[in-house]
Amino acid sequence: MVIVSDSLFSGSSNFDKDISGHKAVSLLSEAGIHAINMDYFPDDFTALKAKVDDAIFHKTDLLLFIGGTGLDPRDVTIEAVTSSFSKEIPGYGEEFRRRSFKTINERGLLSRAVAGVVNNTLVVCLPGSPNAVETGIALLLPMLGHALKLIRREHKI
């Protein structure tokens, strides 16, 4: 799991302020996912792209990015991550925005939440608010096993 935050990355004393990352760990742990590594990264295109490449090298099943998905010029997580996608899962982002719209109205349409595949890794990018993390993980968990099974399927000719 990657927490994208210029302010949290700038000093280790800020890590205790990471509500969304800790919420994600808790929700994933409650779902039975215990091999969780949490890294903090600045909102930097090159660093985030390198993180995707590193996860692929280490055969990571799920790579979850939290934060850096907004409309601010600094927010480059989506651009860095999706540039590596071999397949996008448009329904994930669409449903995330639909659920967000129900709770925060039109502001939910501004979300750039996205999911896709890079090699055999499922990659999901969520906004950094605790509510967005809760919504995104609730949407992810029921499809996670099936998605990973499909991603890992070997093609036989």
Backbone as a printed PyTorch tensor [residue, N CA C, xyz], in Angstrom:
tensor([[[  0.8550,  -1.1660,   0.0000],
         [  0.0000,   0.0000,   0.0000],
         [  0.9030,   1.2320,   0.0000]],

        [[  0.5410,   2.1850,  -0.8090],
         [  1.3290,   3.4020,  -0.9410],
         [  0.4840,   4.5870,  -0.5150]],

        [[  0.9670,   5.3460,   0.4200],
         [  0.3110,   6.5740,   0.8420],
         [  1.0200,   7.7120,   0.1290]],

        [[  0.2900,   8.4370,  -0.6980],
         [  0.8770,   9.5290,  -1.4590],
         [  0.5180,  10.8400,  -0.7670]],

        [[  1.5370,  11.4860,  -0.2220],
         [  1.2960,  12.7290,   0.4950],
         [  2.5880,  13.4990,   0.6130]],

        [[  2.6110,  14.6900,   0.0640],
         [  3.8000,  15.5210,   0.2130],
         [  4.0280,  15.8760,   1.6800]],

        [[  2.9570,  16.1580,   2.4240],
         [  3.1210,  16.5770,   3.8110],
         [  3.5170,  15.4060,   4.7130]],

        [[  2.9350,  14.2130,   4.5120],
         [  3.3100,  13.0750,   5.3400],
         [  4.7110,  12.5880,   5.0020]],

        [[  5.0940,  12.6630,   3.7510],
         [  6.4090,  12.2030,   3.3330],
         [  7.5170,  13.0880,   3.8840]],

        [[  7.2170,  14.3400,   4.1470],
         [  8.2460,  15.3020,   4.5320],
         [  8.8390,  15.0700,   5.9170]],

        [[  8.2000,  14.2950,   6.7480],
         [  8.7680,  14.0580,   8.0690],
         [  8.1290,  12.8760,   8.7600]],

        [[  8.9340,  12.0080,   9.3470],
         [  8.4090,  10.7850,   9.9520],
         [  7.4690,  11.0810,  11.1150]],

        [[  7.5780,  12.2440,  11.7300],
         [  6.6980,  12.5710,  12.8480],
         [  5.2540,  12.7580,  12.3780]],

        [[  5.0700,  12.9740,  11.0770],
         [  3.7240,  13.1600,  10.5400],
         [  2.9790,  11.8550,  10.3050]],

        [[  3.6680,  10.7140,  10.3220],
         [  3.0330,   9.4380,  10.0010],
         [  1.8790,   9.1080,  10.9440]],

        [[  1.9680,   9.5700,  12.1750],
         [  0.8840,   9.3330,  13.1290],
         [ -0.3910,  10.0520,  12.7030]],

        [[ -0.2740,  11.0700,  11.8650],
         [ -1.4320,  11.8320,  11.3990],
         [ -2.1230,  11.1630,  10.2060]],

        [[ -1.5980,  10.0420,   9.7450],
         [ -2.1360,   9.3580,   8.5730],
         [ -3.3580,   8.5300,   8.9510]],

        [[ -4.5050,   9.1620,   8.9880],
         [ -5.7550,   8.4800,   9.3410],
         [ -6.1650,   7.5010,   8.2500]],

        [[ -6.0770,   7.9120,   7.0010],
         [ -6.5520,   7.0800,   5.8930],
         [ -5.7310,   5.8120,   5.7170]],

        [[ -4.4200,   5.9210,   5.8170],
         [ -3.5740,   4.7290,   5.6870],
         [ -3.8580,   3.7190,   6.7740]],

        [[ -3.9720,   4.1940,   7.9970],
         [ -4.2620,   3.2850,   9.1080],
         [ -5.6630,   2.6830,   8.9800]],

        [[ -6.6050,   3.4510,   8.4540],
         [ -7.9560,   2.9420,   8.2240],
         [ -7.9050,   1.8220,   7.1840]],

        [[ -7.1400,   2.0160,   6.1180],
         [ -7.0130,   1.0000,   5.0770],
         [ -6.4100,  -0.2810,   5.6410]],

        [[ -5.3650,  -0.1600,   6.4310],
         [ -4.7420,  -1.3340,   7.0420],
         [ -5.7580,  -2.0720,   7.9050]],

        [[ -6.5130,  -1.3330,   8.6920],
         [ -7.5200,  -1.9420,   9.5630],
         [ -8.5870,  -2.6850,   8.7580]],

        [[ -9.1130,  -2.0370,   7.7170],
         [-10.1530,  -2.6620,   6.9020],
         [ -9.6380,  -3.9010,   6.1670]],

        [[ -8.4340,  -3.8180,   5.6300],
         [ -7.8600,  -4.9760,   4.9390],
         [ -7.5610,  -6.1010,   5.9240]],

        [[ -7.0580,  -5.7750,   7.1010],
         [ -6.7810,  -6.7920,   8.1280],
         [ -8.0550,  -7.4910,   8.5690]],

        [[ -9.1200,  -6.7080,   8.7750],
         [-10.4100,  -7.2900,   9.1540],
         [-10.9290,  -8.2530,   8.0900]],

        [[-10.5430,  -8.0170,   6.8310],
         [-10.9710,  -8.8780,   5.7230],
         [-10.0460, -10.0860,   5.5550]],

        [[ -9.0310, -10.2020,   6.4080],
         [ -8.1430, -11.3540,   6.3560],
         [ -6.8760, -11.1390,   5.5440]],

        [[ -6.6070,  -9.9210,   5.1550],
         [ -5.3870,  -9.6100,   4.4100],
         [ -4.3800,  -9.0590,   5.4140]],

        [[ -3.3350,  -9.8330,   5.6650],
         [ -2.4120,  -9.4470,   6.7310],
         [ -1.0170,  -9.0920,   6.2410]],

        [[ -0.6440,  -9.4820,   5.0430],
         [  0.6750,  -9.1500,   4.5100],
         [  0.5850,  -7.7770,   3.8560]],

        [[  0.6220,  -6.7510,   4.6950],
         [  0.4380,  -5.3790,   4.2250],
         [  1.7070,  -4.5870,   4.5010]],

        [[  2.2270,  -3.9700,   3.4670],
         [  3.3850,  -3.0980,   3.6050],
         [  2.9310,  -1.6830,   3.2640]],

        [[  3.1450,  -0.7450,   4.1470],
         [  2.7140,   0.6270,   3.9230],
         [  3.9480,   1.5050,   3.7120]],

        [[  3.9770,   2.1690,   2.5530],
         [  5.0720,   3.0790,   2.2160],
         [  4.5060,   4.4740,   1.9960]],

        [[  5.2960,   5.4760,   2.3140],
         [  4.8980,   6.8680,   2.1020],
         [  5.7380,   7.4520,   0.9690]],

        [[  5.0730,   8.1050,   0.0400],
         [  5.7420,   8.6820,  -1.1220],
         [  5.2680,  10.1070,  -1.3430]],

        [[  6.1590,  10.9370,  -1.8830],
         [  5.7160,  12.2780,  -2.2920],
         [  4.8940,  12.1570,  -3.5650]],

        [[  4.1570,  13.1690,  -3.8860],
         [  3.3780,  13.1860,  -5.1190],
         [  4.3430,  13.5470,  -6.2480]],

        [[  5.1020,  12.5520,  -6.6770],
         [  6.1450,  12.7360,  -7.6720],
         [  6.0260,  11.6390,  -8.7230]],

        [[  5.8570,  12.0240,  -9.9770],
         [  5.6110,  11.0860, -11.0690],
         [  6.6660,   9.9790, -11.1210]],

        [[  7.9280,  10.3490, -11.1160],
         [  9.0120,   9.3680, -11.2520],
         [  9.0460,   8.3970, -10.0780]],

        [[  8.8880,   8.9050,  -8.8640],
         [  8.9060,   8.0400,  -7.6730],
         [  7.7320,   7.0730,  -7.6780]],

        [[  6.5550,   7.5520,  -8.0650],
         [  5.3720,   6.6820,  -8.0770],
         [  5.4790,   5.6270,  -9.1700]],

        [[  5.9660,   6.0000, -10.3210],
         [  6.1540,   5.0330, -11.4100],
         [  7.1620,   3.9620, -10.9910]],

        [[  8.2200,   4.3700, -10.3100],
         [  9.2140,   3.4200,  -9.8210],
         [  8.5980,   2.4650,  -8.8000]],

        [[  7.6810,   2.9700,  -7.9780],
         [  7.0040,   2.1060,  -6.9990],
         [  6.1790,   1.0440,  -7.6990]],

        [[  5.4870,   1.4080,  -8.7780],
         [  4.7220,   0.4220,  -9.5510],
         [  5.6840,  -0.6330, -10.1070]],

        [[  6.7720,  -0.1990, -10.6890],
         [  7.7510,  -1.1320, -11.2580],
         [  8.3100,  -2.0630, -10.1900]],

        [[  8.5850,  -1.5320,  -9.0030],
         [  9.1040,  -2.3440,  -7.9060],
         [  8.0790,  -3.3880,  -7.4610]],

        [[  6.8230,  -2.9970,  -7.3890],
         [  5.7710,  -3.9450,  -6.9950],
         [  5.6440,  -5.0700,  -8.0160]],

        [[  5.7710,  -4.7390,  -9.2790],
         [  5.7020,  -5.7470, -10.3310],
         [  6.8830,  -6.7040, -10.1980]],

        [[  8.0540,  -6.1650,  -9.9820],
         [  9.2600,  -6.9790,  -9.8200],
         [  9.1000,  -7.9650,  -8.6600]],

        [[  8.4740,  -7.5070,  -7.5750],
         [  8.2980,  -8.3560,  -6.3950],
         [  7.0100,  -9.1750,  -6.4270]],

        [[  6.3380,  -9.1830,  -7.5700],
         [  5.1230,  -9.9960,  -7.7820],
         [  4.0580,  -9.7280,  -6.7300]],

        [[  3.8090,  -8.4540,  -6.4850],
         [  2.7830,  -8.0210,  -5.5450],
         [  1.4060,  -8.2930,  -6.1460]],

        [[  0.4820,  -8.8280,  -5.3450],
         [ -0.8780,  -9.1180,  -5.8270],
         [ -1.7110,  -7.8520,  -5.9700]],

        [[ -1.6650,  -7.0040,  -4.9510],
         [ -2.4890,  -5.8040,  -4.9050],
         [ -1.6170,  -4.6180,  -4.5240]],

        [[ -1.7200,  -3.5790,  -5.3100],
         [ -1.0180,  -2.3370,  -5.0040],
         [ -2.0780,  -1.2570,  -4.8650]],

        [[ -2.1910,  -0.7120,  -3.6710],
         [ -3.2170,   0.2760,  -3.3620],
         [ -2.5490,   1.6310,  -3.1040]],

        [[ -2.9030,   2.6070,  -3.9270],
         [ -2.4160,   3.9690,  -3.7470],
         [ -3.5140,   4.7850,  -3.0950]],

        [[ -3.1630,   5.5150,  -2.0440],
         [ -4.1200,   6.3650,  -1.3430],
         [ -3.5820,   7.7910,  -1.3800]],

        [[ -4.3310,   8.6790,  -2.0190],
         [ -3.9580,  10.0790,  -2.0890],
         [ -3.3350,  10.4590,  -3.4200]],

        [[ -3.2170,  11.7520,  -3.6300],
         [ -2.6070,  12.2620,  -4.8460],
         [ -3.4760,  12.1280,  -6.0820]],

        [[ -4.7850,  11.9910,  -5.8660],
         [ -5.6960,  11.7510,  -6.9940],
         [ -6.5520,  12.9610,  -7.3300]],

        [[ -6.2810,  14.0730,  -6.6860],
         [ -7.1320,  15.2540,  -6.8570],
         [ -6.8690,  16.0110,  -8.1390]],

        [[ -7.3690,  17.2360,  -8.1780],
         [ -7.2620,  18.0760,  -9.3590],
         [ -6.1470,  19.1170,  -9.2520]],

        [[ -5.4920,  19.1720,  -8.1170],
         [ -4.3890,  20.0980,  -7.9270],
         [ -3.2690,  19.7440,  -8.9100]],

        [[ -2.5700,  20.7140,  -9.4520],
         [ -1.4700,  20.4080, -10.3730],
         [ -0.4210,  19.4510,  -9.7960]],

        [[ -0.2620,  19.4340,  -8.4730],
         [  0.6920,  18.5130,  -7.8290],
         [  0.2250,  17.0730,  -7.8790]],

        [[ -1.0770,  16.8310,  -8.0100],
         [ -1.6400,  15.4840,  -7.9420],
         [ -1.3700,  14.7280,  -9.2420]],

        [[ -0.3490,  13.8690,  -9.2050],
         [  0.0520,  13.1410, -10.4120],
         [ -0.0200,  11.6170, -10.2470]],

        [[ -0.6200,  11.1630,  -9.1670],
         [ -0.6900,   9.7240,  -8.9340],
         [ -1.3760,   9.0050, -10.0830]],

        [[ -2.5120,   9.4940, -10.5180],
         [ -3.2570,   8.8190, -11.5840],
         [ -2.4120,   8.7510, -12.8550]],

        [[ -1.7790,   9.8450, -13.2230],
         [ -0.9660,   9.8620, -14.4380],
         [  0.2200,   8.8990, -14.3360]],

        [[  0.8710,   8.8620, -13.1800],
         [  2.0320,   7.9880, -12.9990],
         [  1.6340,   6.5240, -13.0270]],

        [[  0.5340,   6.1960, -12.3700],
         [  0.1380,   4.7990, -12.2420],
         [ -0.5070,   4.2740, -13.5220]],

        [[ -1.4360,   5.0230, -14.0780],
         [ -2.1530,   4.5120, -15.2560],
         [ -1.2570,   4.4180, -16.4780]],

        [[ -0.1450,   5.1060, -16.4900],
         [  0.7660,   4.9930, -17.6280],
         [  1.3460,   3.5860, -17.7440]],

        [[  1.2580,   2.7950, -16.6790],
         [  1.7480,   1.4160, -16.6950],
         [  0.6440,   0.3790, -16.9090]],

        [[ -0.6080,   0.8000, -16.8820],
         [ -1.7170,  -0.1580, -17.0220],
         [ -1.6410,  -0.9090, -18.3480]],

        [[ -1.8300,  -2.2280, -18.2780],
         [ -2.0530,  -3.0050, -19.4960],
         [ -3.5590,  -3.1180, -19.7420]],

        [[ -4.3260,  -3.0370, -18.6660],
         [ -5.7820,  -3.0400, -18.7480],
         [ -6.3280,  -2.1300, -17.6640]],

        [[ -7.3310,  -1.3330, -18.0170],
         [ -8.0330,  -0.5300, -17.0230],
         [ -9.3270,  -1.2390, -16.6720]],

        [[ -9.7870,  -1.0480, -15.4510],
         [-11.0600,  -1.6060, -14.9920],
         [-11.9880,  -0.4170, -14.7790]],

        [[-12.6210,   0.0810, -15.8460],
         [-13.3960,   1.3190, -15.7470],
         [-14.5650,   1.2340, -14.7690]],

        [[-15.1560,   0.0620, -14.6150],
         [-16.2980,  -0.0760, -13.7180],
         [-15.9760,   0.2680, -12.2750]],

        [[-14.7290,   0.0390, -11.8550],
         [-14.3550,   0.3500, -10.4820],
         [-14.4760,   1.8510, -10.2190]],

        [[-13.8580,   2.6500, -11.0670],
         [-13.9210,   4.1070, -10.8910],
         [-15.3360,   4.6380, -11.0470]],

        [[-16.0720,   4.0730, -12.0040],
         [-17.4590,   4.5040, -12.2150],
         [-18.3140,   4.2480, -10.9800]],

        [[-18.1820,   3.0450, -10.4150],
         [-18.9790,   2.7100,  -9.2280],
         [-18.5170,   3.5150,  -8.0160]],

        [[-17.2220,   3.7480,  -7.9100],
         [-16.7220,   4.5770,  -6.8120],
         [-17.3610,   5.9620,  -6.8730]],

        [[-17.3860,   6.5520,  -8.0650],
         [-17.9840,   7.8840,  -8.2150],
         [-19.4880,   7.8520,  -7.9450]],

        [[-20.1510,   6.7770,  -8.3410],
         [-21.5940,   6.6720,  -8.0810],
         [-21.8530,   6.6360,  -6.5750]],

        [[-21.0890,   5.8290,  -5.8670],
         [-21.2600,   5.7410,  -4.4090],
         [-20.8920,   7.0630,  -3.7360]],

        [[-19.8510,   7.6950,  -4.2250],
         [-19.4310,   8.9830,  -3.6550],
         [-20.5020,  10.0420,  -3.8800]],

        [[-21.1190,  10.0380,  -5.0350],
         [-22.1640,  11.0020,  -5.3560],
         [-23.3100,  10.8860,  -4.3500]],

        [[-23.6200,   9.6560,  -3.9310],
         [-24.7010,   9.4450,  -2.9580],
         [-24.4070,  10.0940,  -1.6130]],

        [[-23.1230,  10.1850,  -1.2640],
         [-22.7860,  10.7250,   0.0540],
         [-22.3130,  12.1700,   0.0350]],

        [[-21.6090,  12.5660,  -1.0310],
         [-21.0870,  13.9430,  -1.0400],
         [-21.5560,  14.7420,  -2.2630]],

        [[-22.5880,  14.2590,  -2.9050],
         [-23.2040,  14.9520,  -4.0430],
         [-22.2280,  15.1660,  -5.1920]],

        [[-22.3430,  16.2890,  -5.8640],
         [-21.5580,  16.5410,  -7.0810],
         [-20.0560,  16.4760,  -6.8680]],

        [[-19.5910,  16.7410,  -5.6720],
         [-18.1530,  16.6550,  -5.4100],
         [-17.6260,  15.2450,  -5.6740]],

        [[-18.4850,  14.2450,  -5.5370],
         [-18.0800,  12.8680,  -5.8050],
         [-17.7030,  12.6320,  -7.2530]],

        [[-18.2350,  13.4470,  -8.1400],
         [-17.9190,  13.3020,  -9.5620],
         [-16.5060,  13.7840,  -9.8910]],

        [[-15.8940,  14.5140,  -8.9730],
         [-14.5370,  15.0030,  -9.1870],
         [-13.4750,  13.9430,  -8.8840]],

        [[-13.8980,  12.8130,  -8.3290],
         [-12.9570,  11.7600,  -7.9820],
         [-12.3050,  11.1700,  -9.2290]],

        [[-11.0210,  10.8930,  -9.0980],
         [-10.3200,  10.2210, -10.1920],
         [ -9.9100,   8.8150,  -9.7730]],

        [[-10.6640,   8.2090,  -8.8590],
         [-10.3850,   6.8340,  -8.4440],
         [-10.3460,   5.9440,  -9.6790]],

        [[ -9.4100,   5.0090,  -9.6760],
         [ -9.2160,   4.1620, -10.8490],
         [ -8.6310,   2.8170, -10.4100]],

        [[ -8.8710,   1.7920, -11.2150],
         [ -8.2560,   0.4850, -10.9920],
         [ -7.8230,  -0.0710, -12.3330]],

        [[ -6.8040,  -0.8860, -12.2870],
         [ -6.3110,  -1.5050, -13.5100],
         [ -5.3250,  -2.6160, -13.1920]],

        [[ -4.7500,  -3.1480, -14.2510],
         [ -3.8290,  -4.2680, -14.1330],
         [ -2.4830,  -3.8710, -14.7220]],

        [[ -1.4310,  -4.2260, -14.0090],
         [ -0.0710,  -4.0980, -14.5080],
         [  0.5730,  -5.4640, -14.2930]],

        [[  0.9080,  -6.1310, -15.3910],
         [  1.3900,  -7.5190, -15.3480],
         [  0.3700,  -8.3670, -14.5890]],

        [[  0.7600,  -8.9560, -13.4750],
         [ -0.1660,  -9.7700, -12.6760],
         [ -0.5500,  -9.0840, -11.3730]],

        [[ -0.5030,  -7.7730, -11.3560],
         [ -0.8100,  -6.9960, -10.1620],
         [ -2.0610,  -6.1570, -10.3890]],

        [[ -2.9740,  -6.2290,  -9.4380],
         [ -4.1470,  -5.3610,  -9.4370],
         [ -3.7340,  -4.0540,  -8.7630]],

        [[ -3.9680,  -2.9380,  -9.4520],
         [ -3.5680,  -1.6330,  -8.9340],
         [ -4.8150,  -0.7720,  -8.7750]],

        [[ -4.9830,  -0.1940,  -7.5830],
         [ -6.1420,   0.6370,  -7.2750],
         [ -5.6450,   1.9620,  -6.7100]],

        [[ -6.2250,   3.0540,  -7.2020],
         [ -5.8920,   4.3860,  -6.7070],
         [ -7.1450,   5.0150,  -6.1070]],

        [[ -7.0300,   5.4600,  -4.8780],
         [ -8.1510,   6.0640,  -4.1560],
         [ -7.7920,   7.4660,  -3.6670]],

        [[ -8.7920,   8.3250,  -3.5400],
         [ -8.5540,   9.6180,  -2.8830],
         [ -8.0980,   9.3910,  -1.4420]],

        [[ -7.5020,  10.4050,  -0.8570],
         [ -6.8890,  10.2650,   0.4500],
         [ -7.7740,  10.4750,   1.6600]],

        [[ -9.0450,  10.7900,   1.4900],
         [ -9.8910,  10.9990,   2.6700],
         [-10.2830,   9.6530,   3.2930]],

        [[-10.4710,   9.6290,   4.6100],
         [-10.8890,   8.3840,   5.2620],
         [-12.1880,   7.8050,   4.6800]],

        [[-13.1520,   8.6590,   4.3470],
         [-14.3990,   8.1640,   3.7640],
         [-14.1730,   7.5440,   2.3980]],

        [[-13.2970,   8.1360,   1.6060],
         [-12.9880,   7.5810,   0.2880],
         [-12.3040,   6.2210,   0.4190]],

        [[-11.4190,   6.0920,   1.3910],
         [-10.7420,   4.8160,   1.6270],
         [-11.7660,   3.7560,   2.0190]],

        [[-12.6780,   4.1130,   2.8940],
         [-13.7110,   3.1640,   3.3140],
         [-14.5850,   2.7460,   2.1330]],

        [[-15.0170,   3.7110,   1.3230],
         [-15.8380,   3.4230,   0.1510],
         [-15.0720,   2.5490,  -0.8370]],

        [[-13.8290,   2.9160,  -1.1130],
         [-13.0340,   2.1940,  -2.0940],
         [-12.7090,   0.7700,  -1.6900]],

        [[-12.3890,   0.5620,  -0.4360],
         [-12.0670,  -0.7920,   0.0250],
         [-13.3300,  -1.6390,   0.1090]],

        [[-14.4500,  -1.0440,   0.5140],
         [-15.7210,  -1.7880,   0.5320],
         [-16.0920,  -2.2510,  -0.8790]],

        [[-15.7720,  -1.4700,  -1.8610],
         [-16.0300,  -1.8270,  -3.2510],
         [-15.0290,  -2.8750,  -3.7410]],

        [[-13.7990,  -2.7820,  -3.3090],
         [-12.7370,  -3.6680,  -3.7480],
         [-12.8520,  -5.0850,  -3.1980]],

        [[-13.1270,  -5.2220,  -1.9180],
         [-13.0350,  -6.5300,  -1.2610],
         [-13.8970,  -7.6270,  -1.8960]],

        [[-15.1670,  -7.3750,  -2.2480],
         [-15.9640,  -8.4630,  -2.8160],
         [-15.4620,  -8.9600,  -4.1760]],

        [[-14.7360,  -8.1390,  -4.9140],
         [-14.2660,  -8.5430,  -6.2340],
         [-12.8050,  -8.9720,  -6.2480]],

        [[-12.1020,  -8.7770,  -5.1460],
         [-10.6640,  -8.9660,  -5.1070],
         [-10.2310, -10.3840,  -5.4850]],

        [[-10.7930, -11.3920,  -4.8650],
         [-10.3990, -12.7710,  -5.1420],
         [-10.6060, -13.1510,  -6.6040]],

        [[-11.7730, -12.8110,  -7.1210],
         [-12.0850, -13.1480,  -8.5120],
         [-11.1760, -12.3760,  -9.4700]],

        [[-10.9300, -11.1100,  -9.1870],
         [-10.0590, -10.3010, -10.0400],
         [ -8.6490, -10.8880, -10.0800]],

        [[ -8.1200, -11.2570,  -8.9290],
         [ -6.7670, -11.8220,  -8.8890],
         [ -6.7150, -13.1580,  -9.6240]],

        [[ -7.7600, -13.9540,  -9.5070],
         [ -7.8160, -15.2350, -10.2240],
         [ -7.7720, -14.9970, -11.7350]],

        [[ -8.5310, -14.0280, -12.2130],
         [ -8.5420, -13.7250, -13.6410],
         [ -7.2050, -13.1650, -14.1170]],

        [[ -6.6090, -12.3110, -13.3170],
         [ -5.3300, -11.6930, -13.6820],
         [ -4.2330, -12.7550, -13.8010]],

        [[ -4.2620, -13.7380, -12.9240],
         [ -3.2190, -14.7660, -12.8860],
         [ -3.4340, -15.8850, -13.8930]],

        [[ -4.6080, -15.9430, -14.4870],
         [ -4.9240, -17.0260, -15.4110],
         [ -3.9210, -17.0630, -16.5580]],

        [[ -3.3980, -18.2420, -16.7900],
         [ -2.4850, -18.4190, -17.9170],
         [ -3.2950, -18.6570, -19.1830]],

        [[ -2.8530, -18.0800, -20.2510],
         [ -3.5370, -18.2470, -21.5360],
         [ -2.9850, -19.4630, -22.2490]],

        [[ -3.8780, -20.3690, -22.5870],
         [ -3.4650, -21.5790, -23.2980],
         [ -3.9630, -21.4860, -24.7290]],

        [[ -3.1000, -21.8390, -25.6340],
         [ -3.4590, -21.7980, -27.0510],
         [ -3.7060, -23.1920, -27.5680]]])
